[in-house]
């Protein structure tokens, strides 16, 4: 799957999600669901998948942040290069 296919797939899923509750009033959307939870709780609660994704995504952050700082502070032609300051 290339980048364009992935973006199309994500866009299709987003449109399907939006269509799933299109036309409902705000009061109807905020009613507790079958499980007795509010809809926003179901969309924002920490699931095993989301937790794993978060840990995988941010677990490497300190290592990469250090590498980026070293790269930004590198010496180029005798002067310290700080391209983003």
Backbone as CSV, one residue per row, in Angstrom:
resi,resn,N_x,N_y,N_z,CA_x,CA_y,CA_z,C_x,C_y,C_z
1,UNK,0.848,-1.166,0.000,0.000,0.000,0.000,0.895,1.229,0.000
2,UNK,0.691,2.120,-0.943,1.488,3.345,-0.973,0.788,4.454,-0.187
3,UNK,1.432,5.593,-0.113,0.932,6.712,0.704,-0.444,7.171,0.237
4,UNK,-0.640,7.309,-1.055,-1.917,7.767,-1.592,-3.044,6.800,-1.244
5,UNK,-2.793,5.510,-1.362,-3.807,4.512,-1.012,-4.152,4.583,0.466
6,UNK,-3.129,4.767,1.299,-3.362,4.879,2.737,-4.216,6.101,3.053
7,UNK,-3.883,7.235,2.458,-4.656,8.451,2.690,-6.098,8.294,2.212
8,UNK,-6.288,7.641,1.090,-7.646,7.405,0.592,-8.419,6.511,1.548
9,UNK,-7.765,5.507,2.082,-8.418,4.589,3.021,-8.800,5.293,4.320
10,UNK,-7.893,6.119,4.826,-8.171,6.877,6.041,-9.314,7.857,5.791
11,UNK,-9.286,8.545,4.658,-10.337,9.496,4.323,-11.693,8.800,4.208
12,UNK,-11.724,7.638,3.585,-12.966,6.875,3.445,-13.517,6.487,4.823
13,UNK,-12.643,6.018,5.700,-13.063,5.630,7.047,-13.583,6.840,7.821
14,UNK,-12.925,7.994,7.670,-13.362,9.207,8.360,-14.741,9.627,7.870
15,UNK,-14.956,9.579,6.550,-16.262,9.940,6.001,-17.347,8.982,6.486
16,UNK,-17.038,7.698,6.548,-18.005,6.719,7.049,-18.331,6.985,8.511
17,UNK,-17.330,7.346,9.296,-17.557,7.668,10.700,-18.472,8.880,10.823
18,UNK,-18.188,9.941,10.054,-19.011,11.143,10.117,-20.446,10.863,9.672
19,UNK,-20.600,10.029,8.662,-21.936,9.680,8.170,-22.710,8.854,9.189
20,UNK,-21.997,8.127,10.048,-22.668,7.261,11.015,-23.511,8.039,12.013
21,UNK,-23.209,9.302,12.227,-23.997,10.097,13.160,-24.516,11.397,12.543
22,UNK,-24.431,11.502,11.217,-24.948,12.690,10.531,-26.462,12.769,10.729
23,UNK,-26.954,13.939,10.954,-28.384,14.144,11.114,-28.890,13.994,12.532
24,UNK,-28.067,13.495,13.436,-28.486,13.373,14.831,-28.295,14.713,15.537
25,UNK,-29.221,15.040,16.405,-29.090,16.277,17.178,-28.000,16.098,18.233
26,UNK,-27.526,17.227,18.753,-26.502,17.163,19.800,-27.007,16.407,21.019
27,UNK,-28.270,16.633,21.379,-28.810,15.944,22.558,-28.873,14.440,22.327
28,UNK,-29.179,14.029,21.121,-29.239,12.596,20.804,-27.839,11.980,20.817
29,UNK,-26.877,12.702,20.304,-25.499,12.213,20.270,-24.956,12.041,21.691
30,UNK,-25.380,12.894,22.608,-24.860,12.862,23.967,-25.590,11.899,24.892
31,UNK,-26.588,11.186,24.392,-27.277,10.193,25.209,-26.354,9.015,25.480
32,UNK,-26.425,8.444,26.704,-25.617,7.249,26.968,-25.973,6.126,25.996
33,UNK,-24.986,5.344,25.653,-25.198,4.263,24.701,-25.629,2.969,25.350
34,UNK,-25.587,1.901,24.600,-26.000,0.581,25.053,-25.196,0.146,26.274
35,UNK,-23.931,0.496,26.310,-23.061,0.105,27.422,-23.195,1.040,28.615
36,UNK,-24.072,2.061,28.505,-24.241,3.000,29.606,-23.162,4.060,29.665
37,UNK,-22.374,4.149,28.641,-21.307,5.162,28.596,-21.730,6.279,27.657
38,UNK,-21.151,7.439,27.888,-21.372,8.549,26.985,-20.545,8.312,25.728
39,UNK,-21.040,8.708,24.564,-20.292,8.473,23.319,-18.863,8.993,23.338
40,UNK,-18.651,10.195,23.915,-17.281,10.727,23.898,-16.339,9.876,24.740
41,UNK,-16.863,9.205,25.785,-16.024,8.307,26.577,-15.560,7.130,25.733
42,UNK,-16.456,6.635,24.893,-16.091,5.505,24.046,-15.039,5.899,23.023
43,UNK,-15.081,7.147,22.580,-14.135,7.599,21.562,-12.794,8.008,22.153
44,UNK,-12.777,8.343,23.439,-11.538,8.855,24.021,-10.904,7.935,25.048
45,UNK,-11.590,6.856,25.430,-11.036,6.003,26.481,-9.759,5.299,26.005
46,UNK,-8.943,4.981,26.964,-7.677,4.308,26.686,-7.933,2.829,26.416
47,UNK,-7.679,2.408,25.216,-7.810,0.994,24.887,-6.411,0.384,24.848
48,UNK,-6.343,-0.930,24.820,-5.022,-1.571,24.731,-4.303,-1.133,23.466
49,UNK,-5.051,-1.039,22.355,-4.434,-0.638,21.093,-3.908,0.794,21.182
50,UNK,-4.743,1.707,21.690,-4.314,3.107,21.796,-3.122,3.248,22.734
51,UNK,-3.140,2.509,23.838,-2.020,2.575,24.776,-0.735,2.088,24.098
52,UNK,-0.827,0.980,23.405,0.348,0.446,22.713,0.847,1.419,21.656
53,UNK,-0.094,1.995,20.915,0.272,2.958,19.881,0.964,4.175,20.499
54,UNK,0.426,4.670,21.600,1.011,5.823,22.277,2.407,5.492,22.795
55,UNK,2.558,4.333,23.431,3.865,3.952,23.965,4.883,3.740,22.848
56,UNK,4.440,3.120,21.756,5.346,2.919,20.623,5.735,4.242,19.987
57,UNK,4.767,5.144,19.877,5.029,6.419,19.210,5.926,7.316,20.043
58,UNK,5.675,7.399,21.343,6.408,8.339,22.183,7.521,7.700,22.998
59,UNK,7.603,6.382,22.997,8.648,5.715,23.755,10.046,6.019,23.238
60,UNK,10.161,6.308,21.963,11.458,6.598,21.358,11.777,8.091,21.368
61,UNK,10.863,8.899,21.840,11.024,10.343,21.759,12.321,10.858,22.390
62,UNK,12.669,10.474,23.623,13.903,11.018,24.219,15.138,10.723,23.374
63,UNK,15.219,9.529,22.850,16.376,9.147,22.030,16.462,10.032,20.789
64,UNK,15.335,10.208,20.108,15.338,10.992,18.881,15.486,12.483,19.163
65,UNK,14.924,12.945,20.271,15.071,14.358,20.633,16.538,14.692,20.869
66,UNK,17.258,13.791,21.551,18.703,13.996,21.761,19.428,14.061,20.423
67,UNK,19.109,13.158,19.532,19.766,13.140,18.220,19.480,14.419,17.449
68,UNK,18.273,14.919,17.554,17.923,16.153,16.860,18.685,17.329,17.453
69,UNK,18.783,17.378,18.806,19.546,18.458,19.433,21.014,18.425,19.003
70,UNK,21.596,17.243,18.955,22.991,17.105,18.514,23.126,17.587,17.076
71,UNK,22.182,17.216,16.240,22.224,17.627,14.832,22.107,19.139,14.717
72,UNK,21.209,19.738,15.500,21.022,21.188,15.436,22.236,21.950,15.936
73,UNK,22.956,21.381,16.902,24.106,22.059,17.498,25.418,21.711,16.789
74,UNK,25.361,21.013,15.700,26.589,20.574,15.022,27.394,21.781,14.527
75,UNK,28.662,21.538,14.388,29.566,22.583,13.910,29.692,22.447,12.399
76,UNK,29.406,23.542,11.701,29.511,23.569,10.242,30.428,24.729,9.870
77,UNK,31.498,24.431,9.174,32.464,25.450,8.746,32.972,26.299,9.908
78,UNK,33.235,25.655,11.059,33.801,26.358,12.200,32.805,27.117,13.058
79,UNK,31.536,27.136,12.677,30.533,27.826,13.492,29.441,26.840,13.886
80,UNK,28.805,27.135,14.996,27.713,26.270,15.440,26.490,26.558,14.574
81,UNK,25.965,25.501,13.988,24.796,25.635,13.123,23.535,25.515,13.966
82,UNK,22.716,26.550,13.959,21.428,26.510,14.664,20.356,26.966,13.675
83,UNK,19.976,26.074,12.788,19.081,26.481,11.697,17.670,26.855,12.122
84,UNK,17.235,26.450,13.295,15.845,26.682,13.673,15.680,27.676,14.809
85,UNK,16.667,28.490,15.042,16.565,29.461,16.140,16.545,30.850,15.581
